[in-house]
Amino acid sequence: MNDTLVWSATAVAVVVALAGLASTLARRRIGLVHLAAAAVLEVLLLVQAVVAGAALAGGERPPETATFLGYLGGAVLLPVAGVLWSRTEPSRWAGTVLAVAALVTLVMVWRLVQLWEAPGA
């Protein structure tokens, strides 16, 4: 796991969550800023997935590889699902949907760090 990517994804996920909550409080749907921030988050997660995949291919293995891969796949898919759901939400709650997706992604990224750095195996 690359620390720079983890911290960058954390910062962008917080920005996406705050933007989503702001749009909910303003009683507005999400806009281009939300989509751009979510896209940046997705790119960071995809780069992290490639880095982790390269490390796995190079022989590095977390103690619970299957769990790690599950979290990695979920973290990559969650922002996309959040954007798709929020775009179809006709009410002001679209921002909350996106904020929750971003915050859950943030937790999953840090869980990935825990799994990667766990002692054992």
C-alpha positions as CSV (number, residue, x, y, z in Angstrom):
1,M,0.0,0.0,0.0
2,N,1.3,3.4,-1.0
3,D,1.1,6.0,1.8
4,T,0.8,8.9,-0.6
5,L,-2.1,7.3,-2.4
6,V,-3.8,6.4,0.9
7,W,-3.6,10.0,2.3
8,S,-4.6,11.5,-1.1
9,A,-7.6,9.2,-1.3
10,T,-8.5,10.1,2.3
11,A,-8.3,13.8,1.6
12,V,-10.4,13.5,-1.6
13,A,-13.0,11.3,0.1
14,V,-13.4,13.9,2.8
15,V,-13.8,16.6,0.1
16,V,-16.5,14.5,-1.7
17,A,-18.3,13.8,1.6
18,L,-18.3,17.5,2.6
19,A,-19.5,18.5,-0.9
20,G,-22.2,16.0,-0.7
21,L,-23.4,17.1,2.7
22,A,-23.2,20.8,1.6
23,S,-25.5,20.1,-1.4
24,T,-27.9,18.3,0.9
25,L,-28.0,21.2,3.3
26,A,-28.5,23.6,0.4
27,R,-31.3,21.3,-0.8
28,R,-29.7,20.8,-4.2
29,R,-28.8,17.8,-6.3
30,I,-25.2,17.0,-7.0
31,G,-23.4,18.8,-9.8
32,L,-20.2,18.7,-11.9
33,V,-18.0,19.5,-8.9
34,H,-19.2,16.4,-7.1
35,L,-18.7,14.2,-10.1
36,A,-15.2,15.6,-10.7
37,A,-14.2,15.0,-7.1
38,A,-15.6,11.5,-7.2
39,A,-13.7,10.8,-10.5
40,V,-10.5,11.9,-8.8
41,L,-11.2,9.6,-5.9
42,E,-11.9,6.7,-8.3
43,V,-8.6,7.4,-10.2
44,L,-6.7,7.3,-6.9
45,L,-8.3,4.1,-5.9
46,L,-7.6,2.5,-9.3
47,V,-3.9,3.5,-9.1
48,Q,-3.8,2.1,-5.6
49,A,-5.4,-1.2,-6.9
50,V,-2.7,-1.4,-9.6
51,V,0.1,-0.8,-7.0
52,A,-1.4,-3.4,-4.7
53,G,-1.8,-5.8,-7.6
54,A,1.8,-5.3,-8.6
55,A,2.9,-6.0,-5.0
56,L,0.8,-9.1,-4.9
57,A,2.3,-10.3,-8.2
58,G,5.7,-9.6,-6.8
59,G,5.2,-12.0,-4.0
60,E,4.1,-9.7,-1.1
61,R,1.0,-11.1,0.6
62,P,-1.1,-9.8,3.5
63,P,-2.0,-12.5,6.0
64,E,-5.6,-12.4,4.8
65,T,-5.3,-12.1,1.1
66,A,-8.9,-12.9,0.2
67,T,-10.2,-10.3,2.7
68,F,-7.7,-7.8,1.3
69,L,-8.9,-8.4,-2.3
70,G,-12.5,-8.2,-1.2
71,Y,-11.9,-4.8,0.4
72,L,-9.9,-3.6,-2.5
73,G,-12.6,-4.5,-5.0
74,G,-15.3,-3.0,-2.9
75,A,-13.3,0.2,-2.4
76,V,-12.9,0.6,-6.1
77,L,-16.5,-0.1,-6.9
78,L,-18.1,2.0,-4.1
79,P,-17.5,5.5,-5.5
80,V,-18.9,4.4,-8.8
81,A,-22.0,3.0,-7.2
82,G,-22.4,6.1,-5.1
83,V,-22.3,8.4,-8.2
84,L,-24.7,6.2,-10.1
85,W,-27.2,6.1,-7.2
86,S,-26.9,9.8,-6.5
87,R,-27.4,10.7,-10.2
88,T,-30.7,8.7,-10.2
89,E,-31.9,10.2,-6.9
90,P,-34.5,12.9,-7.8
91,S,-34.5,14.5,-4.3
92,R,-32.0,16.6,-2.4
93,W,-30.7,13.5,-0.7
94,A,-28.4,12.7,-3.6
95,G,-25.6,14.5,-1.9
96,T,-26.0,12.4,1.2
97,V,-25.9,9.2,-0.9
98,L,-22.6,10.4,-2.3
99,A,-21.3,11.5,1.1
100,V,-22.0,8.1,2.6
101,A,-20.3,6.3,-0.3
102,A,-17.2,8.5,0.1
103,L,-17.0,8.0,3.9
104,V,-17.4,4.2,3.6
105,T,-14.7,4.3,0.9
106,L,-12.5,6.2,3.3
107,V,-13.0,3.5,6.0
108,M,-12.4,0.7,3.5
109,V,-9.1,2.3,2.4
110,W,-7.8,2.5,6.0
111,R,-9.0,-1.1,6.5
112,L,-6.9,-2.1,3.5
113,V,-3.9,-0.5,5.2
114,Q,-4.6,-2.5,8.4
115,L,-4.9,-5.7,6.4
116,W,-1.7,-5.0,4.5
117,E,0.4,-4.2,7.5
118,A,-1.1,-7.0,9.8
119,P,1.5,-9.3,11.3
120,G,1.4,-13.0,10.4
121,A,1.5,-15.4,7.5
